[in-house]
Amino acid sequence: MNVPIKIKFKHHSVPPTKDGCTQPLGLCIIIVIKVTDKVTPEEYKEGFGIARADVIDGKFHLVYERRAALDDGTVPIQDYWDLGEEVSKALGYKKIVVKPGIYKVDFSKYPEFGETFFEADLQK
């Protein structure tokens, strides 16, 4: 199952504001993500974008439709990332929580923006 979700790819300025981020790119989870494949031009300027989400082999999987990787090809997740009820349910789970870490972006199948497999707690 491939579900389009809207997330924010852009970080707050440094020093970070409350609940802000300290990395220059990656996925800074500062909004509730939604199941949608639409981003307005204004939202795009603010750093929002679409990623295709799935759970594959027990890992949360994203295929990006805009740049998420740092120059070193990684995506930092600084805190536990609860995907919320809407996204979890759309993927067939009660709850999905991505674990913090520095995750490698693989560009072999999706050379423009890549894909990432994240460690996550999956609750059916």
Secondary structure as GFF3:
##gff-version 3
##sequence-region A 1 124
A	DSSP	beta_strand	3	8	.	.	.	ID=ss1
A	DSSP	beta_strand	34	35	.	.	.	ID=ss2
A	DSSP	alpha_helix	41	45	.	.	.	ID=ss3
A	DSSP	beta_strand	48	56	.	.	.	ID=ss4
A	DSSP	beta_strand	59	64	.	.	.	ID=ss5
A	DSSP	beta_strand	74	77	.	.	.	ID=ss6
A	DSSP	beta_strand	81	82	.	.	.	ID=ss7
A	DSSP	alpha_helix	84	90	.	.	.	ID=ss8
A	DSSP	beta_strand	95	98	.	.	.	ID=ss9
A	DSSP	beta_strand	101	104	.	.	.	ID=ss10
A	DSSP	beta_strand	115	118	.	.	.	ID=ss11
A	DSSP	beta_strand	120	123	.	.	.	ID=ss12
###
